[in-house]
Amino acid sequence: MIDPKEFHATESKVREAIETAKNAARRVGIDATPKSKFLDPDEAATEAMHIGRTSFAFELKGLENAAAVGEIEEALSALNGVSVRIVYSSSMAWITASRSTDITMIEEVFSRFGITATLSDSSLRRRLAWSDVEEGRYNRSHQRHRRRRRRELSMPSALRRQAAEESKALELARREGFLDGTFRTLEHKDPTDVLFTARTLITPLRLIVTVLFTIPVIAISYIPSLQFDYWQWVLAALAFPVVTYGAYPFHRATIGGFRRGMSALDSASSLAIMVAYFYSLAVMVYTEAGDPQYRVTSELVAIDPMAFESGALFFDVACAMTLFLLGGRLLSRKTRKNLVDELADCKPLPQSMATRVVKSRKTGEVTEKNIHVHKLNVGDDIVVPPYGLIPVDGQVVGGSSHVDGRALGIGEHEVKVNSKVYAGCMNGANTLKIRVLSTGHRTWLAALSRWVDKSSLNQNHSDALATKSASVLVPIALAIAMLDFTLWALITNNINQAIATSLAVLGCVAPVALAVSSSVAMRQGIEMAARHGVLIRDADTVRTLDFVDTIIFNRVGALSVGEMTVESVTADRGENPDLVLRVASALTLESDHPVSRALKRAARESRDASTDDTIPRLIDVSNVEIDENGSFTGLVEIPLRDSDGRVELRNVEAKLWRPRNLSDVQGRLAAAAVSGGTPLVVRWKGKDRGVITLHDDAKDDATRAVADVEQLGIETMMLSRDTYPVARRYGDMVGVSHVLAGIQPGHKAQTVRSVHNHGAVVAMVGDDSVRECFRVANVGILVDAMGSLPSASALENTQADVVLLTSNTEPIPWLFKGARRLNKLISSNLFLAWGYNLVAILAACAGVLHPMFATILMLGSSLVIESRSSLARTFSSS
């Protein structure tokens, strides 16, 4: 047992030691007073509650009156952050309070009622152990604070201001209760590892400073009339801030890559800048190039060997390289569009308001109230004014309007009552009344943002591999530059000319062009597809699409419209067709499948038009089960004749099933099963009683989409549960080449796998009902995601590699065309990048390429490849 007196004595010593340390800190000018000392008691208690809570158990002596328990609990609950429960029978008090609560305060409350409260042994042990934990937590928190403070001080002033503004905005959102992630904390990170130069360091201010110092350097270097005594020393002073402050991002990337055993993409340019500057200083110190009367005439396009006989200065090269690099990197960053940021712009701001419509249950009065968007709940009715942003996913319950959904990739369309609308869409000229179905992170806008974020993350991994491959060019260029310097120095005995050609080699090499030749084009292509409502998982999917030679369409969902109608009801001899139809409807009563809806609608029309009283208007059904083949089985109560010829209601087992081939049904039912649309067979008491055929129209664009796919040289197949004659008839209607008929739902994945095992590269197209097929196909294409998925959150767990938000099949051939164009563009970009590097290095080694012009060529090659990738619009509709 721990003695409570010893514990309190130890605690008092700790407090004295802490107070002594605080007094010593005050003497050296450090205010160690806790923040809570400057707050009023209520604020201090509220802040202390966030430290954490724990439980205490007190053994009570002197608790003799059960009636006093309530009064004692009320007095203890008056303490800030304290909740209490006293058990009279065991004389124990269970108290929950913040870990910083002083135990003596609780003991004093008990003493006022004549009760002695003593902490239990387990509470004492827990409190001692927690003091060590708190000390360790404080030390770690202090270390994290110091590291964070050092990072903040090392950030540029513009970045610190941006971080401060975002911090204020985040705190404002937190006070308003808006915590859905709209405000993102600032993260100081580079695009891909340390190989790229940090974009946050390439600022307009750095470019302006570089321009101001570079202009006089280049003017004096290339205009002899501007050269005066000691002009070269003035150039050295002007070039110093350029090669240090201006080129700092490139030097930093070079050092970071060297520390990690890698070559940053701008390492060659960084080394060329430093060599050009310090070699020029050495030439001025040790040759006549430093004389006051020294004059020089520089060549811009090619290297003049005669110009380097008496010495050469490369201050212009160092400054121009820095200027061109900064300008090129800023220009490429401005021209790139990011879909993630575009989707973020469509999100409603935390401060935005929505008009909620509330109807009083008592008076029926309708009132409108403006509330924050994040306070909307499912089931609320809101009013969206003309040209207003729709803040939630919902269903139109009043009005009609033209809605612009291009931000989500679903285009412009008309909406009316019962139409679905989505967050991020813009309302047209009319007012809409919308019932909220999803808010915040459950909307389709948030789901699309998460998909694009994940796609970008996958793309970043591919970018990292491409960047590391391109970085191999840097050490190759360094080796070539050293070899070039050695050969020129030995052959011409002119060190200045050897340095000039080596600088040209380092300046012309373009690893960035290699790194972005595929990544920028791929990202632009994937984002452009998303802007058209086609979501692609990653770059590997785009590459696989180029090799697909077989497309399997699931008939329902991919080629046919969602709604079906009953085409005919054929009853066996002696059976009532109305009874056949109503039994089928009763078995599918709880299903929401298009087949079930068609049966229920036809049965309702038959009941309303029938005058036969022998068939009950409502057929009781129980114990309905659905097997793996999609067949419905249950007990139905129907009129049957007994042995005496009397009609009575009896419970019999009935089944609704779909035949796979011609051998499954006999006689006139077999003829009916193959003569029309989709057949359904109704059976009870072990005998087939009738066949119901269903009709569903093909989508308006299905025939055109299949024809376009066939023109691309891709073989088309259709997967169907129907018998072969029915499936073949439907396949001929839409134009598919092959039909896979009689495939039950549980066997569809196996069928797709078998096609794949025969050597075909398969793309499976269908709705969410064939999700298992997506997993076994090379590429899974989900159609009508907004209609077939149960919720927007299900988009993250889909097995599909490509998601079409709408039910149209027209984007499918467009998708394959775009993938082929994109892969072709990437191949040509790689060819251009490697071809440029080879030709430019050969020209630099031959001495026909000026070092400063080499940098212009290097940046030009990168910008040409980026412009090809950005302006090609690989997934455009044209």
N, C-alpha and C positions, 0 to 999 in steps of 0.2 A: 504493500500500500504506500502511496505517496502522501506524505504529511502536508496538509493544506497550508500549515503555517510556514513550512520550509518553502513551499511553492511561492507564497506571497512575498516572503523575504527575498527570494531570488528575483522575483519580478520587480521588486522595489530597487534592487541593485542595478538591474538592467535599465530602469528608467533614469536612475541617477547617472549612469554612464552615458546614456544618450543625451541627457541635458548638458553634461560636461562637454561632450563633443560639439553640441550646438553652440555653446558659449565660446568655445575655441574658434569655431567657424566665423562667428560674428566679429571676433577680434581681428581677423584677417580680411574682413570685408565681405564675407559670404553670408547671405541671409538664408538660414536653414529652417526658417519657420514654415511649417506645412501650409499648403494653400488653404486648407480648411480653417486656419486661424483667422483668415481675413474674410471669411464668409459668415453669414448669420447662422445660428444653430441649425435651422431647418435645412439650409443648403448644405451645410457640412455633413449632416446626418444622411441626406440623400446621396451625397457623393460617396460617403463611406459604405453605403449599401452595395455599391458596384464592386467593392473590393472582393466580396464573397460572403456567403453565409454558412454558418455551422450550427450544430445543435449542442446543448448542454443539458446534463442531467443533474439535478440537485436533490440531495437527501434532506428532508425537512424534519426539524424537531420543534415541537410546540404547536403543531397544527392539530387543535383539539375540537374545532368547530367547523363542520362541513358547510355551514351557512356563510362562512367568511371566504370561501374559495372564490366565489364570483367577484367579490370586492378586491381580493388580492390580484386576480387575473386582470381586472380592469386597470389597476394601478401599474402593473408591469407592462401592459400593452400601451400605456401612455408613453413609454420610452420609445424613442425613434428607432424603427427597424426591429422591434422586439415583438415576437408572438409567443404565447405561453399556454400550456395546458397543465393543470394540477390534478393529480389523481389522489383523492382523499384516502382511499382504502389502503394504498401502499405508501402514503406520505412521500410522494415523489413529484417533482416539478420538471416538466420537459419544456425547454425554452429554445427557440430558434432566433438567432440574432446574427448580425455581421461579425466577422472574425475580429474586427478591431474594437468591439464593445468591451468596456471596462466591467469586469466581473463584480467589482465592489459596488457599482451602481445597483446591480440586481440584488446583491446581498443587503444593501441599505433599505431597499423597498420591503424586503421580507422582515427586516428588523423592526420596521415601523409597526408591524402587526404582531410583534413579539415572537417571531419565528426565526430560528437559526437555520440558515441554508448553507449546506456544504456540498461542494462539487464531488460527484462520484469519481471513483478511481479511473474509470475509462475516460471520462471527460478530461481529467487532469492529464492523462497520458496523451490524449489527442491534442490538447492545447500546447503541451510542451513540444510535441512533434511538429505541430503546425508553425511554431515560432521559427524553427530551422528552415521550413519550407518557405516561409515569408521572407526570411533573410536572403535565401538563394534567389528567390523571385525578384527581390529588389535589386540585387547585384546584376542579374541578367538584364532587367529592364533598364538599369542605368547604362550598361554597356551598349544595349541596342540604341538608346537615345543618343549616346555619343557618336556611334557609327552613323546614325541617320543624320545627325547634325553635320558631320564631316562631309557626307554625300551632298547635303544641301548647299554647303559652302563651296563645294567644287562644281556645282551646276552653274551654267551661264545665267546672267541676270534675267534675261528674257524667260528662261525656263523656270527660274524661281518665282517670277511674277505669275506665270501661268499656273504653277503649282499652288501658289497662295490663292489665286482666284478660284481654282477648282476645289480647294479645301473649303473655302467660304461657301461655295455653292453646295457642296456635299453636306456641310453642317446645316445649311438652311433646309435642304431636302430632308435631312434626318429629323429636324425639329417639326417639319410638317408631316412626318410619317411616311414620306415617299421613299421607299427602300427597294425599288424594283430593279436597280442596277442601271438606271438611265445615266447617272453621273458615274463616270469611271475614274478611278484614281489614276494619277499620272504615273506611268512607268517609264523609267529612263533605260531604254534598251535599244539595241541595234537591230537592223532587219534580220540578218542571219549571221549569228556568231560574231567573230572578230574579223572576218575576212573583208567585209564591207566597211567603208569609212562611215563613222557615226553621222547620221543625217542631222541629228540635233545640233551638231557642232558647225555644220555648214549653214551659216546664217547670212542674211542680206547685209548686216553690219560688217561682217568679215569680208564680204565681197566688195563693199564700198571702200573700206580702208585699203584693200589690195589695189583697186582701180586707181585711187588717188596717188598712191606711191608708184604704181607701175607705169602710168602715162609718162611722167618725166624721165623715167629710166629708159624707156623705149625711144622716146623722142631724142634724147641726147645721144643714145647709142647709134641711131641710124641717120641723124642729120649732123654732118660734120660742122656746119656753121654754128651749132649750139654748143659745141665743145669748147671749154675754157680751161684755164690752168687748174689742175687738181680736180677736174671733172670726174675722173674715175673714182676718187675717194668720196665725192658726193654721192655717186651711184651706189657705192658700197653701203653708205649710211641709209640711203633711201630703200635699198633692197632688203636691209636687215629686218624691218618689221614685216615685210612680205613673206620672207622665207621662214620666219618664226611664228608670228601671230597668224598670218594668212594661211600658211601651209600646215599649221598645227594639227588639224584633223587627220591629214595624211600621215604625218610623222607619228601621231598617236596610234593610228591603225597599224602602222609598220612595227612599232615597238610591241604592241599587243600581240600581233601575230608571231613575232620573233620569240616572245616569252612562252608561247604555246607551241613552238616548233612548227609554225605554219607561215605561209606567205600571204599577207594581205594583198588585195587586188591592186591597190595603189602604191605598193611598196616600190615598184620600179620608178614611178614618177617621184615619190618622196626622195629616193636615193639620188635621182638625177638632179633634183632641186638643190640638195645639199652639196653634191659634188660640184655643180656649176658655180655655186656661191663661194665655197671655200677654196676651190681651185683658182678662181679669179683673184681672191685675196692673196693667195700664194704667189701668183704671177706678178701682182703689183708689188709685192715685197721683194722678190728675188730677181726681177727682170726690169728692163727699161720701161715696161708698161706702166710702172708707177711714177715715172717722171712727170713733172708738171706740164711740159710741153708735148706730151704724148698725144697723138691724134690717131683715129682709126676710122675706116669706112667699112661698115658691116654689110654682109649679103643676107637677104632674107630667105630666098628659096633654096639655094644650093650652097655647098661649102667651097670657098675659094682657097686653095692651098697657099696662095701667095699672101693671104691675109693673116696667116698664122706663123709667119717666119719670125717676126719680132715679138710675138706674144699675143694672147687672145683673152678677152674678157667675156664672161658669160652671165653677167648680171641680168641682161635682158632675157636670156633663156630661163633663168630661175624665176624671174617675176612673171614672165608670160605663161610658163607652165602652171604656176600657182593660180593665175587669173583664169586661164582657160578651164582648169580643173574645177575651181569653185563655181564658175558660171555654168559649166556643163552639168555638174551634179545638181545645182539648183533648178536648172531648166528641166532636167529629166524628172525631178521630184514634182514640179508643178504640173507637168503634163499627164502624170499618172492619176487615174480616177480610182477610187476605192469604193466598192459596193457596200462594204460594212458601214462606212461613214454616210453613204446615201440612205441606207436603211435607218441609221440612227437619227437622221434628220426627219424621218417620217414619224418617229415616236412622239407622242404627246409629252410636252414638258411638264415637270412637276407642278409648276405654278398654273398650268392651264386649267380652265374650268369647263364643266359640262352642265347642261341644264337637265335636271332630273324631274320627271313628271310623276306626281304623287296624287292618288285619288283617295279621298276619305271614305272609309267604309260606312260611316254613320250618315254623313250628309251627301255623299256622292260628289262633293266639290273637288275639282281638279286644280291643283296648285303646282307651280313651277319653282324650283329652287336651284340656285347655282352652287355646285359643290366641286371640290377638287376631283380630278379624274381618278386618282388612286383610291378614292373612297367609294367608287361605284361597286355594286355587288351584282352577282348573277341574278337575273330576274327583274332588275330595275329597268324602267323605261326612260329613255333620254331623247331629247330633241336636238338634231344636228341642223344648224341653220344653212342657208344656201352658201356654197363655196367654203364650207367649213371642213375641217379634218375629222374624219370618223375615228374616235379614240378607242373603240372596243370592237370585238367580233360580236355580231348580233344578227337578229332577224327583223326585217322591216315589218312593223305592225301598223304603220300609217304613212300614207303618201307614196309618191313615186318620183324618181329622179334619175338623172344620168350620173353615173359614178365613174371616176377615173381611178383605176387600179393599176396603172402602169408601174408604179413604184414596187408593187408586189409581183409584177410579171403577168397579171391576169387581164390586162388591157382595159379599155373603156367599154362599159355595158350599161344597159338599162336595168333598174331594179324597181320592184313593186312590192305589194304586200306578200309576205311569206318568202321573199328573196333573202338570201344571205348577203351580208356585207362584212367587211373586214377592216381591222384597225390599219391605219396608214393610207387608206383610200380617201380621195377628195370628193366631197359631195358636189352635185351640180347646182342648177338654178332653183331647185325646189327644196322645201323643208322636208326632212325625213324624221319619222318617229321610230326608234329602234329599241328592241328589247335585248338587253345584254345577255350574251351567252358565254363569253370568255373575256377575261381582263388580264392586264399585265403580262406576265411571262407565259400565260396559257394561250395567247393570241397567235394567229398565224404569222403576224409580223415578227414576233419574238422568235417563233420557231424557224423562220427563214433566216433571221440574223444568226441564230445558233448554228444552222446548217452551213452558212457562208463562213462563219468563224472557224468551224471545224474543217471545212474544205480548205481555207487559207492555211490552217495549221498543217494539214497534210501536204499542201503545196510547199510550205516552208521547209519540210523535210527534203522534198525533191530539190528545192532551190539550194539547200545546203550541200547536197551531193554535187550539183552542177557547179556551185561556187568553188568547192574544194578541187574539182577537176580543173576548173579554169585557173586556180591559183598555182597549178603546176607550171603554167606558162611563165610565171615570174622568175623562178630560179633558172629556167631555161634561158630567158632573156638576159639574166645577169651573167650566165656562163658565156653566152654569145657576145655580150658587151665586153667582157674581159678578154676573150679571144680576139675580138675586133681591135681592141686597144693594143694588144700585144703585137698583132700583125702590122697594123699601121705604124706603130712606133719603130718596129724593126725594119720595115721596108722603106719608109720615108724619112726616118730619123727626125720626125716632127711630133713632139709630145702634144702640142696644142691641137694639131689636126686629129691625132688619135683620140684625144679627149672629146673633140667635137663629134666624131662619128659614134663614139660610145654613148654620148648623151643622146644622139639621135636614135640609137637602138633602144635605150631605156624610155625615151619619150614616145616612140611610136607603138610600142607593144600595148595591146588592148585586151587584157584579161577580162575587163568588165563587159566588153562586147560578147565574149564567149559565155560569161556567166548569165547574162540577161537574154541571150539568143533564144533560149527555150522558156525560161521562167516567166518573163514578161508576157510573151505571146500566150502561154498557157493560162496565166492568171486572167488576162484580158478576155480570152475565149470563154473560160468558165464563168466569169462575171457577166459577160454579154449574154450567155445562154440563160443565166439566172434572171436577167432583166426581161427575158421573153418567157418566163415561167417554166424553164427547164433547169432543174437543179442537178448538177453533176458532182459526184462525190469527191473525185480527186483526179490528178493527171493520169494515173494508171488507167482509169476508166476511159479517158479520151483516147489513149493509145490502143486499148483493147477494141474500142468501137471501130477503129480503122481496119481491124482484122476479122470482124464479124462477117460470116458468109451465110448464116441461116438465122431467120427471125421466126420465132414461134409466137403466134397471137393466140391468146385465150379468147374464145368467142365472146363470152359474156364479160363485159367490162372494157375490152380492147376494141372490138369491132361493132358490137351491138349497143343500142341505146339502153338505158336502164329500165325503162318501162316495157312490160309485156302485156299481151291481151290473149284471151281465150279464143282460139280460132274455130275449134269444133269439139263436140262431145259425142263419141261413138260408144253406145252401150251394146253389150253382148245380147244375144237373143233372150228375151224374157226379162231384161233388166230395164230399169227406169233411168234415162239419162240425167234427169234432174237430181235423182238420188245419188247417182255417181258423182255429179259435180258438187253437191253439198257435203258429201262425205270427204271428198278431197279438201274442200274449204275448211271443214271442221278440224282435220288433222293438221293443217298449216296455220291455224288461227293465231298462234303465238309468234309466228315467224314474221320477219320484216323483209324477207327476200323478195325480189321482183316477181318470182313465180308465185309466191304466196299472196302477194297483193293482187295479182291478176286473178287468181282463183277466188279470192274473197269478193272481189268486185263483180265477177261473173255470177257467183252464187247469190249475191244480194240482188242482182238484176233478175235472175231466174226466179227467186222467191217472190219478188214483187209482181212478176208477170204470171206466175203459176196459179191455177185454180184447183190443183190436185190437193185435197185435204188429207190424203193418206200419208203424205210426207210431212213430218213435223217442221215447223218454221225454223226452229233452232235444234240442232242435233248435239246432244251432250257427248262430250269426249273426255277421256281421262287416260292417265298413264302414257302420255305421248313421249316417244323416244325417237332420237335421230341417230342412225348408225353412221359408220365411216363413209358409206357410199352416198349419203345424203337422203336416204329413204326414211319416211315418216311411218311410225308404227304406233297404234294406240287402240283403246277400247271405245267404240262408238255405239250409241243407242239408236237403232234404226228399226223400221217396221218390217217384220218377216212373217211368213205364213207358217203355221204349225202343221202337224200331220192331219188335222181336221179341216185345214183350209182357212182357218181364222187368222186374221192379221193382228199381231201384237208387237209391242216394242221390246226388243231384246238387245242385250249387250253382246257384241261380237268383236273379235279382233280384226282390225282393218289395216291396210298398208297402202301407202302411196309411194311408188317407185318408178324409176326411169330405166327403160330397157337399154342394153348395151349393143345388142345385135339382133338380127332377124329371128334367131332361134329362141329368143326369150319369150315371145308371144306367139299365139296360134290363131289360125282362121281369120275371121273378119277383123279381129283386133290387130293382127299383124299387118294387114293391108292399111288400116287406119294409122298405124304407128309410123309407116314410111311414106304416106301419101301427102303429109302436110308439114307442119312445123315441128317444134320440140314436143315429143310425146311423153305423157305421164300415164301410168297404168294404175288403176284403182282396184284393189283386191280386198275381199273379206271372206271369211270362212274358207280360206285356202283356195279360192277361185277368182280369176281375173274377171271383173264385172264390166269394165269399160276403159276406154282410152281418151284422154283429153289432150288435144294438141294446142300448143301455144305459139304465138307469133310475136317476134320482136324485129323491128326494123334495124337495118344497119345504120351506122352513123353517116351523116351527110358527107363527111370527108374521108370515110374509110376506104371506099373504092379508089379514090385518087391517091391516098397515102400508100395503099398496097401497090398500085401501079408505079408510083415513083420509086418505091423500094425495089421492085423488080427491075426497073431501069438502071439501078445502081449495081446490078449483078448479084444481088443478094437473094437467096432462095427463101420463099415464104411458106410457112406452115400454119395451120389452124388447129388448135386443141379444143375438143368438144366432147361432152358427155353423150351427145345424141348418137343414134345409129348412123351407120355410114351413109345410106341414101339421103337422110335428112341433112347431115353435116356436109356432104358433098354438094348438095343443092345450095346450101348457104355459102359454101366456099366459092362456088362458081359465081354467085351473085356479087361477092366482093372482090373476086379475082385472085384468090390465093392458089398456089400451085399444088400443095399437098394438104391432105386432111388427116388428122389423127383422131379417129372417132371412137366412141364408146369408152372413153377414159374417165373412170370414176375419180372424184376429188382426191381420195387418198393415194391414187396411183399417178397423179399428174407429175409430181416431182421425179418419180422413177422413169416416166416416159421422156422427160426432158433430159435426164441423165443418159438415157440410152442413145438419144440423138447425138449428144455430146461425145459419148464413147465411140461413135462411129466416125469420129474425126472432124466433126463440124464445130466451128466456133459459134456458139449459140447466144442470141439475145432473146430473152423472154419478155413478152409484153403482156401486161394484164393489170387488174386492179388488186386490191389488198387480199382478195380471196386466194390468190396463188402465191402467197409470200414464200412458201417452201420452194417453189420453182425458181424464185429469184436466187436462192442460196446455191442451187446446183448449176445454174446457167453461168456462162462467162460474164454476161452483163444482164442485170435485171432492170427492167424499165417499168416503173409504176405509173399507171395512168389514172387521172382524176383523184389525186391525193386529197384534195379538199372535200371530195364527195365520198370516197371510200374509206379513208382512215377514220377511226373513231374520234380522234381529237388531234389538235395540232402537235401536242407533245409526242404522239406516236411517230411523228416524222423522224425523230432521232433514233428510233429503234427499228426502223424498217430495214429489211434485207436488200432492198433495191439499191442499185448503183446510180440510177438516173430516175428522177422524179418529175413527172409532168403534173403541174398543179391542176390543170383543167382536164376535161374529158376528151378534148380534141385529139385525133390521131395525126393531124397534119404535121405537128412538130417532129414526128418520128423520122421521116426521110430527111427533113431539114437538119435533124440532129446528126445523122450519119454523114451527110454532105459537109456539115460544119466540122466534124471531127477529121474528115479526110483533108479538108482545106487547112485546118489548123496544124495537123502533123506535117503536111507538105510545107507550110510556112516555116515551121520550126526547123525542118531539114535544110531549107534554103538559107535560113538565118545562120545555122551552124556552118554551112559551106561558105557564106560570105565572111563570117568572122574569122575562120581559119585561113581563108584565101587572103584576106586583108593582112593579117599578121605575117603571113609568109612573104608577101610582096613587099610590105613596108620594112620588114627586117632586112631583106636583101637590098633594098634601095638605101637604107641607112648604112649598112656595111660597105656598100659601094661608094659612099661619100657624096651621093647626089641628093641627100635629104637633109635640110637644115634642122638642127635640134628644135628650134621654136616651131617650125612648120610641122615637125613630126608630132608635136602635141596636138596641134589642130587636127591633123589627120586621125589621131587616136580618138579624140572626142567626137569627131565627125562620124567615125565608124560606129561608135556606141549609140549616138543619137539616131543614125540611120536605121539601125536594127530596132531600137526602141520605137521609132516612128512607124516602121513596118508592122511591128507587133501591135501598137496601139491604134493605128488608123486603119488596119485591114478589116476590123470588125468581122472577125472570122465567123461569128454566129449571127450575123445580121440576116434579116429576112430577104435580102436581095439575092 
